[in-house]
Amino acid sequence: MAAPMELSCWGGDCGLPSLHPESLTVMAYAKFSGAPLIVNTINNSWRAPKDLPVLVSEDIVISQPAKILNFLRRQKYNADYDLSAKQGADTLAYVALLEEKLLPALLHTFWIEAENYCSVTKPWYASRIDFPLSLYLPGKMSREALNRILLTKGGPPLYSLTEVEAQIYRDAKECLNLLSKRLGTSQFFFGDTPTTVDAFVFGFLAPIYKVCFPRAQLQEHLKQLPNLCRFCDDILTCYFRLTASGHSPAGEDTADANLQKLTQLVNKESNLIEKMDDNLRKSPQHPPRKLATLKLAAGGEESSPMSRLSP
């Protein structure tokens, strides 16, 4: 039997299984490839790993989406099995494009734009971690996001933060336009079956598309590209059982499953009580002539087997 694989990641909201782009990428790829991951979402925990998502399989611990996806492929969960060599090369190019052109604007939208950070990002992440770590970690993640942006975009000729912001949003909008043109009317980027490219594009686009920010210029541009919005909605509906409005039928399934378990438990208890009652009736200590006295409660009313077992 294959070793169980557990994925620790940030949880979901706004109709998404995760609000964290990298966690969402891995979750989507696992759905596409059929990898049986046990997903553990960070929720009010002191044990928030530094780099999420993190995959654990026996004594192997892997972080970073690309490394996790490579590990899943080695375990025979390969969403790219039918791709040609050219399509495999295109996959690497598209992932690099997303990380270079779209990721900086995504980081800025979540972590640097002051109004978005104070009203949405910081409260959401802080609510997932226990105090007092909740006071420290969101600010640390914001500083890391800014450093990452400046490291890749802050050199000449862009010296000021204002110039950097303007450039990263121009690059992001251009990237969205290229993705929209490449997707066209197809369901996925390489035909009718989702692959690594689809997992990365979904992971990057879905938070932009679904999270309601006060300052959302990237979301406004994305919503002008209906095929990319349809792409996100289709994956949510088909692979995460989420509708475009963010409601999940999985909740109904859980309720039905809980009701079924409760019914089974009640039936087992009822059978056990019946067996105990039969044993009492057949016991030498309780001959048939004394059953009439056992059937009457102190108040003179008839007592059920359940009431006889009650304290």
PAZAPA-4460 file (N, C-alpha, C; in steps of 0.05 Angstrom, whole numbers, plus 32768, in hexadecimal, padded with zeros to 4 digits):
% residues 311
    n_x    n_y    n_z   ca_x   ca_y   ca_z    c_x    c_y    c_z   seq   type   mol
   8011   7FE8   8000   8000   8000   8000   8012   8019   8000     1      M     A
   800B   802C   7FEF   801A   8045   7FEE   8017   8055   8008     2      A     A
   802D   8063   800E   802D   8073   8027   8019   808A   8024     3      A     A
   800A   8090   8039   7FF7   80A6   8037   8006   80C1   8034     4      P     A
   7FFA   80D2   8025   8006   80EC   801F   7FF5   8102   802B     5      M     A
   8000   8113   803C   7FF1   8128   804A   7FFB   8143   8041     6      E     A
   7FE8   8154   803A   7FEF   816F   8030   7FE5   8183   8045     7      L     A
   7FF8   8193   8050   7FF1   81A9   8062   7FF0   81C2   8051     8      S     A
   7FDA   81D1   8053   7FD7   81E9   8043   7FC4   81FD   8050     9      C     A
   7FC3   8215   8046   7FB0   8229   8050   7F94   8221   8046    10      W     A
   7F81   8227   8057   7F65   821F   8051   7F58   8232   803D    11      G     A
   7F3E   822D   803A   7F2F   823B   8025   7F1B   824F   802F    12      G     A
   7F10   825E   801C   7EFB   8272   8022   7EF3   827E   8007    13      D     A
   7EDE   828E   8007   7ED5   829B   7FEE   7ECF   8288   7FD8    14      C     A
   7EC6   8270   7FDF   7EC0   825C   7FCB   7ED8   824D   7FC0    15      G     A
   7EEF   824F   7FCD   7F08   8242   7FC4   7F11   822D   7FD9    16      L     A
   7F1C   8217   7FD0   7F26   8203   7FE4   7F3F   820E   7FF3    17      P     A
   7F4D   8222   7FE8   7F63   822F   7FF6   7F65   824B   7FEA    18      S     A
   7F6C   825E   7FFB   7F71   827A   7FF2   7F8E   827E   7FEA    19      L     A
   7F9E   826B   7FF0   7FBB   826D   7FEC   7FC2   8261   7FD0    20      H     A
   7FCC   8271   7FBD   7FD1   8268   7FA2   7FE1   824F   7FA0    21      P     A
   7FF7   824D   7FAF   8008   8235   7FAD   7FFA   821C   7FB8    22      E     A
   7FEC   821F   7FCE   7FDC   8209   7FD8   7FC7   8200   7FC4    23      S     A
   7FBA   8214   7FB8   7FA5   820E   7FA5   7FB0   8200   7F8C    24      L     A
   7FC8   8207   7F84   7FD4   81FA   7F6D   7FD8   81DC   7F72    25      T     A
   7FE3   81D5   7F8A   7FE8   81B9   7F90   7FCE   81AA   7F94    26      V     A
   7FBA   81B6   7FA0   7FA0   81A9   7FA4   7F94   81A3   7F89    27      M     A
   7F96   81B6   7F76   7F8A   81B2   7F5C   7F98   819C   7F4D    28      A     A
   7FB3   819B   7F4E   7FC2   8186   7F40   7FBB   816B   7F4B    29      Y     A
   7FB8   8169   7F66   7FB1   8150   7F72   7F96   8146   7F68    30      A     A
   7F83   8159   7F65   7F69   8151   7F5A   7F6C   8148   7F3D    31      K     A
   7F7C   8156   7F2D   7F7F   814F   7F11   7F8C   8134   7F0D    32      F     A
   7F9F   812D   7F1E   7FAF   8115   7F1B   7FA3   80FD   7F2B    33      S     A
   7F90   8103   7F3C   7F84   80ED   7F4C   7F95   80E6   7F64    34      G     A
   7FA7   80F7   7F6D   7FB8   80F1   7F84   7FA8   80F2   7F9D    35      A     A
   7FA8   80DD   7FAD   7F98   80DB   7FC6   7FA5   80EA   7FDD    36      P     A
   7FA3   8104   7FDE   7FAF   8113   7FF3   7F9C   8116   800B    37      L     A
   7FA7   8115   8023   7F98   811C   803B   7F9F   8139   8040    38      I     A
   7F8B   814B   803D   7F90   8168   803F   7F8B   8171   805C    39      V     A
   7F9F   817E   8067   7F9D   8189   8082   7FA0   81A8   807F    40      N     A
   7F8A   81B6   8084   7F8B   81D3   8081   7F93   81E0   809B    41      T     A
   7FA3   81F5   8099   7FAB   8204   80B1   7F93   8214   80BB    42      I     A
   7F8B   820F   80D3   7F74   821D   80DF   7F77   821F   80FD    43      N     A
   7F7D   8237   8107   7F81   823C   8123   7F96   8229   812F    44      N     A
   7FAD   822A   8123   7FC3   8217   812A   7FDD   8226   8130    45      S     A
   7FEB   821B   8143   8006   8225   8148   801A   8219   8134    46      W     A
   8012   8204   8128   8025   81F5   8117   8022   81FE   80FA    47      R     A
   8025   8217   80F5   8024   8222   80DA   803F   8220   80CD    48      A     A
   8044   820E   80BB   805F   820C   80AF   8066   8225   80A0    49      P     A
   8080   8229   809E   808A   8242   8091   8082   8243   8074    50      K     A
   8086   822D   8066   8081   822C   8049   806A   8219   8042    51      D     A
   8053   8223   803F   803C   8213   8037   8038   8216   8019    52      L     A
   802F   8201   800B   8027   81E7   8016   803E   81D5   801B    53      P     A
   803A   81C1   802D   804E   81AD   8034   8042   8191   8031    54      V     A
   804F   8180   8022   8046   8164   801E   8058   8151   802F    55      L     A
   804B   8140   803E   8059   812C   804E   8051   8110   8046    56      V     A
   8065   80FF   8040   8060   80E3   8039   8075   80D3   8047    57      S     A
   806C   80C3   805B   807F   80B5   806D   8093   80C9   8079    58      E     A
   80AD   80C5   8074   80C0   80D8   807F   80C9   80ED   806B    59      D     A
   80BB   80F0   8055   80C1   8104   8041   80B0   811D   8044    60      I     A
   80BD   8134   8045   80AF   814D   8048   80B7   815F   8031    61      V     A
   80A3   8169   8022   80A8   8178   800A   8098   8192   800B    62      I     A
   80A4   81A8   8004   8096   81C2   8001   809C   81CC   7FE5    63      S     A
   808D   81E2   7FDE   808E   81EE   7FC3   807E   81DE   7FAF    64      Q     A
   806B   81EB   7FA1   805A   81DC   7F8F   8068   81CC   7F7A    65      P     A
   807D   81D7   7F6D   808A   81C8   7F58   8096   81AE   7F62    66      A     A
   80A2   81AF   7F7A   80AE   8197   7F85   8099   8182   7F8E    67      K     A
   8083   818D   7F98   806D   817B   7FA0   8061   816D   7F87    68      I     A
   805D   817C   7F72   8052   8170   7F5A   8065   815C   7F4E    69      L     A
   807F   8161   7F4F   8093   814D   7F45   8091   8134   7F55    70      N     A
   808E   8137   7F70   808C   811F   7F81   8073   810F   7F7A    71      F     A
   805D   811C   7F75   8044   810E   7F6E   8047   8100   7F54    72      L     A
   8055   810C   7F41   805A   80FE   7F27   806A   80E4   7F2C    73      R     A
   807E   80E6   7F3D   808E   80CE   7F43   807E   80B8   7F50    74      R     A
   8068   80C0   7F5D   8056   80AD   7F6A   8040   80A3   7F56    75      Q     A
   8044   80A9   7F3C   8032   80A1   7F26   8018   80B1   7F25    76      K     A
   8018   80C8   7F32   8001   80DA   7F2F   8009   80F1   7F1D    77      Y     A
   8005   80EB   7F03   8010   80FD   7EEF   7FFA   8108   7EDD    78      N     A
   7FF4   8122   7EE1   7FDF   812F   7ED0   7FEA   8136   7EB4    79      A     A
   8004   8133   7EB0   8010   813B   7E96   8018   8123   7E86    80      D     A
   800D   810B   7E8C   8015   80F2   7E7F   8012   80F3   7E61    81      Y     A
   7FFC   80FF   7E58   7FF7   80FF   7E3B   8002   8117   7E2B    82      D     A
   8012   8128   7E39   801D   813F   7E2B   8034   8137   7E19    83      L     A
   8037   8145   7E03   804E   8141   7DF1   8066   8150   7DFD    84      S     A
   807D   814B   7DF1   8096   8158   7DFA   8093   8177   7DF7    85      A     A
   8087   8180   7DE2   8083   819D   7DDE   8071   81A8   7DF3    86      K     A
   805B   819A   7DF9   8048   81A3   7E0D   8056   81A3   7E29    87      Q     A
   8067   8190   7E2E   8076   8191   7E47   8088   81A9   7E49    88      G     A
   8095   81B0   7E33   80A6   81C9   7E33   8094   81E2   7E36    89      A     A
   807D   81E2   7E29   806B   81F8   7E2C   8061   81FB   7E49    90      D     A
   805E   81E5   7E57   8056   81E5   7E73   806A   81F5   7E84    91      T     A
   8083   81EF   7E80   8098   81FD   7E8F   8098   821A   7E89    92      L     A
   8093   8221   7E6F   8093   823D   7E67   807B   824C   7E74    93      A     A
   8064   8240   7E75   804D   824D   7E80   804F   8250   7E9E    94      Y     A
   805A   823C   7EAC   805E   823F   7EC9   8072   8256   7ECF    95      V     A
   8087   8257   7EBF   809B   826D   7EC2   808D   8288   7EBD    96      A     A
   807C   8289   7EA9   806E   82A2   7EA2   805C   82AB   7EBA    97      L     A
   804E   8298   7EC6   803D   829E   7EDC   804D   82A9   7EF4    98      L     A
   8063   829C   7EFA   8073   82A5   7F11   8080   82BF   7F0C    99      E     A
   8087   82C5   7EF3   8095   82DE   7EED   8082   82F6   7EEA   100      E     A
   806C   82F1   7EDD   805A   8307   7ED5   8041   830A   7EE7   101      K     A
   8036   82F4   7EF0   801D   82F6   7EFF   8021   82F5   7F1D   102      L     A
   8034   82E5   7F27   8037   82E2   7F43   803E   82FC   7F52   103      L     A
   804F   830E   7F47   8055   8327   7F56   803B   8337   7F5B   104      P     A
   802A   8339   7F46   8011   8349   7F4A   7FFE   833B   7F5D   105      A     A
   7FFE   8320   7F5D   7FEE   8311   7F70   7FF7   8316   7F8D   106      L     A
   8011   8316   7F91   801D   831B   7FAB   8016   8338   7FB4   107      L     A
   8018   834A   7FA1   8013   8366   7FA8   7FF5   836A   7FAF   108      H     A
   7FE4   835D   7FA1   7FC7   8360   7FA6   7FC0   8356   7FC2   109      T     A
   7FCC   833F   7FCA   7FC6   8333   7FE4   7FD5   8340   7FFB   110      F     A
   7FEE   8346   7FF7   8000   834B   800E   800B   8368   8010   111      W     A
   800B   8376   7FF9   8018   8391   7FFA   8003   83A7   7FF8   112      I     A
   7FEF   83A4   7FE8   7FDA   83B8   7FE6   7FCD   83BC   8001   113      E     A
   7FD1   83D3   800D   7FCB   83D8   8029   7FAE   83D2   8030   114      A     A
   7F9B   83DB   801F   7F7F   83D8   8025   7F77   83BB   8024   115      E     A
   7F81   83AC   8010   7F7B   8390   800E   7F87   8380   8025   116      N     A
   7FA0   8387   802C   7FAD   8378   8042   7F9F   837C   805D   117      Y     A
   7F98   8395   8063   7F8C   839B   807D   7F6F   8391   8080   118      C     A
   7F60   8391   806A   7F44   838A   806C   7F3E   836C   8065   119      S     A
   7F50   835F   8056   7F4B   8344   804D   7F61   8331   8055   120      V     A
   7F79   8335   804A   7F8E   8321   804D   7F97   831D   806A   121      T     A
   7F9E   8332   8078   7FA8   832F   8093   7F93   8323   80A6   122      K     A
   7F79   832D   80A6   7F66   8320   80B7   7F61   8302   80B1   123      P     A
   7F61   82FB   8097   7F5C   82E0   808F   7F71   82CD   8099   124      W     A
   7F8A   82D4   8093   7FA0   82C3   809C   7FA3   82C2   80BA   125      Y     A
   7F9F   82D9   80C7   7FA1   82DA   80E4   7F8C   82C8   80F1   126      A     A
   7F75   82C6   80E5   7F60   82B5   80F0   7F66   8297   80EF   127      S     A
   7F7A   8290   80DE   7F81   8274   80DB   7F97   826B   80EE   128      R     A
   7FA3   827E   80FD   7FB9   8277   810E   7FB3   8280   812B   129      I     A
   7FBE   8272   813E   7FB9   8279   815A   7FC8   8292   8162   130      D     A
   7FBD   82A0   8175   7FCA   82B6   8182   7FE2   82AC   8193   131      F     A
   7FF9   82B9   8194   8000   82D3   8188   800D   82D1   816D   132      P     A
   8010   82B8   8163   801D   82B5   8148   800D   82C4   8133   133      L     A
   7FF3   82C7   8137   7FE2   82D5   8124   7FE9   82F3   8122   134      S     A
   7FF6   82FE   8136   7FFE   831A   8136   8018   831D   8125   135      L     A
   8027   8308   8122   8041   830A   8116   8042   82FF   80F9   136      Y     A
   8036   82E8   80F5   803A   82DA   80DB   8030   82E9   80C3   137      L     A
   8017   82F5   80C4   800F   8304   80AC   8022   831A   80A4   138      P     A
   802C   8329   80B8   803F   833F   80B1   8058   8334   80A5   139      G     A
   8061   831D   80AF   807A   8310   80A4   8075   8308   8087   140      K     A
   805E   82FD   8082   8057   82F4   8067   8055   830C   8054   141      M     A
   804B   8323   805E   804A   833B   804E   8066   8345   8047   142      S     A
   8078   8346   805B   8093   834F   8056   80A1   833C   8042   143      R     A
   809D   8322   8044   80A9   830F   8031   809E   8314   8015   144      E     A
   8085   831A   8013   8079   831F   7FF8   8086   8338   7FEC   145      A     A
   8089   834D   7FFB   8095   8365   7FF1   80B2   8360   7FE9   146      L     A
   80C1   8352   7FF9   80DD   834C   7FF2   80DF   833B   7FD8   147      N     A
   80CC   8329   7FD5   80CC   8318   7FBD   80C6   8329   7FA4   148      R     A
   80B4   833C   7FA7   80AD   834E   7F90   80C5   835F   7F89   149      I     A
   80D1   836C   7F9D   80E7   837E   7F99   8100   836F   7F8E   150      L     A
   8103   8356   7F97   811A   8347   7F8E   8119   8342   7F70   151      L     A
   8102   833E   7F65   80FF   8337   7F49   80F8   8350   7F38   152      T     A
   80EB   8364   7F44   80E1   837A   7F34   80ED   8396   7F3C   153      K     A
   80FD   8396   7F51   8105   83B0   7F5C   811F   83BC   7F52   154      G     A
   812B   83AF   7F3E   8144   83B9   7F33   8140   83CE   7F1E   155      G     A
   8156   83DA   7F13   8153   83EE   7EFE   8143   83E3   7EE6   156      P     A
   8132   83F4   7ED9   812F   8410   7EDE   8118   8417   7EF2   157      P     A
   810E   8403   7F01   80F8   8407   7F13   8103   840A   7F30   158      L     A
   8106   8423   7F39   8112   8428   7F53   80FD   842C   7F69   159      Y     A
   80E7   8438   7F62   80D3   843E   7F77   80BE   8429   7F78   160      S     A
   80B1   8426   7F8F   809C   8412   7F93   8084   8418   7F80   161      L     A
   807E   8432   7F7B   8068   8439   7F69   806E   842F   7F4D   162      T     A
   8087   8432   7F44   808E   8428   7F29   808C   840A   7F28   163      E     A
   8095   83FD   7F3D   8093   83E0   7F3E   8076   83D6   7F3D   164      V     A
   8065   83E3   7F4D   8049   83DB   7F4D   803C   83DE   7F31   165      E     A
   8041   83F4   7F24   8036   83F9   7F09   803F   83E3   7EF6   166      A     A
   8059   83DC   7EF8   8064   83C8   7EE5   8059   83AC   7EEA   167      Q     A
   8057   83A5   7F03   804E   8389   7F09   8031   8385   7F00   168      I     A
   8021   839A   7F03   8005   8397   7EFA   8002   8397   7EDB   169      Y     A
   8014   83A6   7ECE   8014   83A5   7EB0   801C   8389   7EA7   170      R     A
   8031   837E   7EB4   8039   8363   7EAD   8023   834E   7EB2   171      D     A
   8016   8351   7EC9   8001   833E   7ED0   7FEA   833F   7EBD   172      A     A
   7FE1   8356   7EB5   7FCB   8359   7EA2   7FD3   834E   7E87   173      K     A
   7FEC   8352   7E7F   7FF5   8347   7E66   7FF6   8328   7E67   174      E     A
   7FFE   831E   7E7E   7FFE   8301   7E82   7FE2   82F5   7E81   175      C     A
   7FCE   8303   7E8D   7FB3   82F9   7E8C   7FA9   82F9   7E6F   176      L     A
   7FB0   830D   7E60   7FA7   830F   7E44   7FB3   82F7   7E34   177      N     A
   7FCD   82F1   7E39   7FD9   82DB   7E2B   7FCC   82C0   7E32   178      L     A
   7FC6   82BD   7E4C   7FB9   82A4   7E55   7F9E   82A1   7E48   179      L     A
   7F8F   82B7   7E47   7F74   82B7   7E3B   7F75   82AF   7E1E   180      S     A
   7F89   82BB   7E10   7F8C   82B5   7DF3   7F94   8298   7DEF   181      K     A
   7FA6   828E   7E00   7FAF   8272   7DFD   7F98   825E   7E04   182      R     A
   7F88   8264   7E18   7F72   8252   7E1F   7F5D   8252   7E0A   183      L     A
   7F56   8269   7DFF   7F41   826B   7DEB   7F27   825F   7DF5   184      G     A
   7F1C   824E   7DE4   7F02   8241   7DEB   7F06   8225   7DF6   185      T     A
   7F1F   821D   7DFB   7F24   8202   7E05   7F1D   8201   7E23   186      S     A
   7F18   81E8   7E2C   7F11   81E5   7E48   7F2A   81E8   7E59   187      Q     A
   7F41   81DC   7E50   7F5A   81DE   7E5E   7F70   81E7   7E4B   188      F     A
   7F88   81EB   7E55   7F9C   81F7   7E44   7FA8   81E3   7E2F   189      F     A
   7FA6   81C9   7E35   7FB0   81B5   7E22   7F9A   81A2   7E1A   190      F     A
   7F81   81AC   7E17   7F6C   819B   7E0D   7F56   8197   7E22   191      G     A
   7F4D   817E   7E23   7F36   8177   7E35   7F3E   816D   7E50   192      D     A
   7F58   816A   7E55   7F61   815F   7E6F   7F74   8173   7E7D   193      T     A
   7F6F   8179   7E96   7F80   818C   7EA5   7F9C   8181   7EAA   194      P     A
   7FB0   8193   7EAA   7FCB   818B   7EAE   7FD8   819E   7EC2   195      T     A
   7FF3   819D   7EC4   8001   81AE   7ED6   7FFC   81CC   7ED1   196      T     A
   7FFB   81D3   7EB7   7FF6   81EF   7EB0   7FDB   81F8   7EBC   197      V     A
   7FC7   81E8   7EB9   7FAD   81EF   7EC3   7FAD   81F2   7EE2   198      D     A
   7FBC   81E1   7EEF   7FBE   81E3   7F0D   7FCB   81FD   7F15   199      A     A
   7FE1   8205   7F08   7FEE   821E   7F0E   7FDC   8236   7F07   200      F     A
   7FD0   8236   7EF0   7FC0   824C   7EE8   7FA8   824F   7EFB   201      V     A
   7F9B   8239   7F01   7F85   823A   7F14   7F8E   8244   7F2F   202      F     A
   7FA4   823A   7F39   7FAE   8242   7F53   7FB4   8260   7F55   203      G     A
   7FBD   826C   7F3F   7FC3   8288   7F3E   7FAA   8299   7F39   204      F     A
   7F99   8290   7F28   7F82   82A0   7F1F   7F6A   829F   7F33   205      L     A
   7F65   8288   7F3E   7F4D   8285   7F4E   7F4C   8298   7F66   206      A     A
   7F62   829D   7F75   7F60   82B1   7F8B   7F5B   82CD   7F81   207      P     A
   7F67   82D4   7F6A   7F62   82EE   7F5E   7F44   82F1   7F57   208      I     A
   7F39   82DB   7F4C   7F1E   82DB   7F42   7F09   82DC   7F58   209      Y     A
   7F0F   82CE   7F6E   7EFA   82C9   7F83   7EFB   82DB   7F9B   210      K     A
   7F13   82E4   7FA3   7F15   82F3   7FBC   7F0C   8310   7FB7   211      V     A
   7EFB   831A   7FC8   7EF0   8335   7FC6   7F02   8349   7FD4   212      C     A
   7F12   8357   7FC4   7F25   836B   7FCF   7F19   8387   7FCB   213      F     A
   7F20   839A   7FDC   7F18   83B6   7FD8   7F26   83C2   7FBF   214      P     A
   7F40   83BA   7FBC   7F4F   83C3   7FA5   7F55   83AB   7F93   215      R     A
   7F48   83A9   7F7C   7F48   8390   7F6D   7F4B   8395   7F4F   216      A     A
   7F60   83A4   7F48   7F63   83AA   7F2B   7F6A   8391   7F1B   217      Q     A
   7F78   837E   7F27   7F7E   8365   7F19   7F65   8354   7F15   218      L     A
   7F54   8354   7F2A   7F3B   8345   7F27   7F29   8352   7F12   219      Q     A
   7F28   836C   7F11   7F18   8379   7EFD   7F21   8372   7EE0   220      E     A
   7F3B   8370   7EDD   7F45   8369   7EC2   7F3F   834C   7EBC   221      H     A
   7F42   833A   7ED0   7F3D   831E   7ECC   7F20   8319   7EC4   222      L     A
   7F0D   8328   7ED0   7EF1   8324   7ECA   7EE9   832E   7EAE   223      K     A
   7EFB   833C   7EA1   7EF7   8343   7E85   7F00   832D   7E72   224      Q     A
   7F0A   8317   7E7D   7F13   8300   7E6D   7F02   82E8   7E75   225      L     A
   7EEA   82E6   7E69   7ED7   82D2   7E73   7EE0   82B5   7E70   226      P     A
   7EF2   82AF   7E5D   7EFA   8293   7E5B   7F0C   828B   7E73   227      N     A
   7F1B   829D   7E7E   7F2B   8297   7E96   7F19   8294   7EAE   228      L     A
   7F04   82A4   7EB0   7EF1   82A1   7EC6   7EE2   8287   7EC4   229      C     A
   7EDA   8280   7EAC   7ECD   8266   7EA8   7EDF   824F   7EAF   230      R     A
   7EF9   8252   7EA8   7F0D   823D   7EAE   7F0E   8238   7ECD   231      F     A
   7F0F   824E   7EDC   7F0F   824B   7EFA   7EF5   823E   7F04   232      C     A
   7EDF   8248   7EFA   7EC5   823D   7F03   7EC2   821F   7EFD   233      D     A
   7ECB   8217   7EE5   7EC9   81FB   7EDD   7ED9   81E9   7EEF   234      D     A
   7EF2   81F1   7EF6   7F02   81E1   7F08   7EF6   81DF   7F24   235      I     A
   7EEC   81F5   7F2E   7EDF   81F5   7F48   7EC7   81E2   7F48   236      L     A
   7EB7   81E3   7F33   7E9F   81D3   7F31   7EA5   81B5   7F2E   237      T     A
   7EB8   81AF   7F1C   7EBE   8193   7F14   7ED0   8185   7F28   238      C     A
   7EE3   8193   7F33   7EF7   8186   7F43   7EF5   818B   7F61   239      Y     A
   7EE9   81A2   7F68   7EE7   81A8   7F85   7EC9   81A9   7F8D   240      F     A
   7EB7   81A3   7F7B   7E9B   81A3   7F81   7E91   81BE   7F8C   241      R     A
   7E9C   81D3   7F81   7E94   81EE   7F89   7E87   81FB   7F72   242      L     A
   7E71   8208   7F77   7E63   8217   7F63   7E6F   8232   7F5F   243      T     A
   7E67   8240   7F4B   7E72   825B   7F46   7E6C   826E   7F5D   244      A     A
   7E56   8269   7F6B   7E4E   827A   7F81   7E5E   8274   7F9B   245      S     A
   7E6D   825E   7F9A   7E7D   8257   7FB1   7E70   8243   7FC4   246      G     A
   7E59   8238   7FBD   7E4C   8225   7FCE   7E55   8209   7FC6   247      H     A
   7E58   81F8   7FDA   7E62   81DD   7FD6   7E4D   81C8   7FDD   248      S     A
   7E46   81B7   7FCA   7E34   81A1   7FD1   7E41   818D   7FE3   249      P     A
   7E5C   818F   7FE7   7E6A   817D   7FF9   7E5F   8180   8015   250      A     A
   7E56   8197   801D   7E4A   819B   8037   7E31   818A   803B   251      G     A
   7E21   8188   8025   7E09   8178   8026   7E11   815A   8028   252      E     A
   7E26   8153   801A   7E30   8137   801B   7E39   8130   8037   253      D     A
   7E47   8143   8044   7E51   813F   805F   7E39   813C   8072   254      T     A
   7E25   814C   806F   7E0D   814A   8080   7DFF   812F   807C   255      A     A
   7DFD   8126   8063   7DF1   810C   805E   7E01   80F6   806A   256      D     A
   7E1C   80F8   8068   7E2D   80E3   8073   7E2B   80E3   8091   257      A     A
   7E2A   80FA   809E   7E27   80FB   80BB   7E0C   80EF   80C4   258      N     A
   7DF7   80F5   80B5   7DDD   80EA   80BB   7DDD   80CC   80B9   259      L     A
   7DEB   80C2   80A4   7DEC   80A5   80A0   7DFB   8098   80B7   260      Q     A
   7E12   80A5   80BF   7E21   809A   80D6   7E10   809A   80EF   261      K     A
   7E01   80B0   80F4   7DF0   80B1   810C   7DDB   809C   810B   262      L     A
   7DCF   8097   80F4   7DBB   8083   80F2   7DC6   8067   80F7   263      T     A
   7DDE   8062   80ED   7DEB   8048   80F2   7DF1   8045   8110   264      Q     A
   7DFA   805B   811D   7E00   8059   8139   7DE7   8054   8149   265      L     A
   7DD1   8061   8142   7DB8   805D   8150   7DAE   8040   814D   266      V     A
   7DB1   8035   8134   7DA8   801A   812F   7DB9   8006   8140   267      N     A
   7DD3   800B   8141   7DE4   7FF9   8151   7DDC   7FFA   816E   268      K     A
   7DD7   8012   8179   7DCF   8014   8195   7DB5   8007   8199   269      E     A
   7DA2   800A   8186   7D88   7FFD   8189   7D8B   7FDF   8189   270      S     A
   7D9C   7FD4   8178   7DA0   7FB7   8177   7DAD   7FAD   8191   271      N     A
   7DC0   7FBD   819B   7DCD   7FB6   81B4   7DB9   7FB5   81CB   272      L     A
   7DA7   7FC9   81CC   7D93   7FCA   81E1   7D80   7FB2   81E0   273      I     A
   7D79   7FAB   81C7   7D67   7F94   81C3   7D74   7F7B   81CD   274      E     A
   7D8E   7F78   81C7   7D9C   7F5F   81D0   7D9E   7F5F   81EE   275      K     A
   7DA4   7F76   81FA   7DA5   7F77   8217   7D8B   7F70   8224   276      M     A
   7D75   7F7A   8217   7D5A   7F75   8221   7D54   7F57   8220   277      D     A
   7D5C   7F4B   8209   7D57   7F2E   8206   7D67   7F1E   821B   278      D     A
   7D80   7F27   8220   7D90   7F19   8233   7D84   7F1B   824F   279      N     A
   7D79   7F33   8255   7D6C   7F36   8270   7D54   7F24   8272   280      L     A
   7D45   7F22   825D   7D2C   7F11   825E   7D33   7EF4   8261   281      R     A
   7D4A   7EEB   8255   7D52   7ECF   8256   7D62   7EC8   826E   282      K     A
   7D6B   7EDD   827D   7D7D   7ED8   8294   7D6E   7ECA   82AB   283      S     A
   7D7B   7EB7   82B9   7D6E   7EAA   82D0   7D68   7EBD   82E6   284      P     A
   7D77   7ED3   82E8   7D72   7EE7   82FD   7D58   7EF6   82F8   285      Q     A
   7D4E   7EF5   82E0   7D35   7F04   82D9   7D22   7EF0   82CC   286      H     A
   7D15   7EDF   82DB   7D02   7ECC   82CF   7CEA   7EDA   82C4   287      P     A
   7CDC   7ECD   82B2   7CC5   7EDA   82A5   7CB0   7EE5   82B8   288      P     A
   7CAC   7ED8   82CF   7C97   7EE1   82E1   7C9C   7EFD   82EC   289      R     A
   7CB6   7F06   82EB   7CBC   7F20   82F7   7CBD   7F37   82E2   290      K     A
   7CB9   7F30   82C8   7CBB   7F44   82B3   7CA6   7F5A   82B6   291      L     A
   7C8F   7F53   82C1   7C79   7F66   82C5   7C82   7F7D   82D7   292      A     A
   7C92   7F77   82EB   7C9B   7F8D   82FD   7CB0   7F9E   82F0   293      T     A
   7CC0   7F92   82DE   7CD5   7FA1   82D0   7CCA   7FB5   82BC   294      L     A
   7CB2   7FB0   82B2   7CA7   7FC1   829D   7C9B   7FDB   82A8   295      K     A
   7C98   7FDC   82C3   7C8C   7FF4   82CE   7CA1   8006   82DB   296      L     A
   7CA0   801F   82D4   7CB2   8033   82E0   7CA7   803B   82FB   297      A     A
   7CB6   804B   8309   7CAE   8053   8324   7C94   8062   8324   298      A     A
   7C90   8072   830E   7C77   8082   830D   7C5F   8072   8302   299      G     A
   7C63   8059   82FD   7C4D   8048   82F4   7C4A   8047   82D6   300      G     A
   7C5C   8055   82C7   7C5B   8055   82AA   7C6D   803F   829F   301      E     A
   7C66   8036   8288   7C76   8021   827B   7C91   802C   8273   302      E     A
   7CA6   801C   8279   7CC2   8025   8273   7CCD   8016   825B   303      S     A
   7CDB   8025   824A   7CE8   8018   8232   7D03   800D   823A   304      S     A
   7D0F   7FFC   8229   7D2A   7FF2   822E   7D3E   8008   8232   305      P     A
   7D3A   801E   8222   7D4D   8035   8224   7D4B   8042   8240   306      M     A
   7D32   8045   824B   7D2F   8052   8265   7D3B   8040   827B   307      S     A
   7D3A   8025   8278   7D46   8014   828C   7D64   8016   828D   308      R     A
   7D70   801E   8276   7D8D   8020   8275   7D97   803C   827C   309      L     A
   7D84   804F   827F   7D8C   806A   8285   7D93   806C   82A3   310      S     A
   7DA7   807E   82A9   7DAE   8081   82C6   7D98   808D   82D6   311      P     A
***
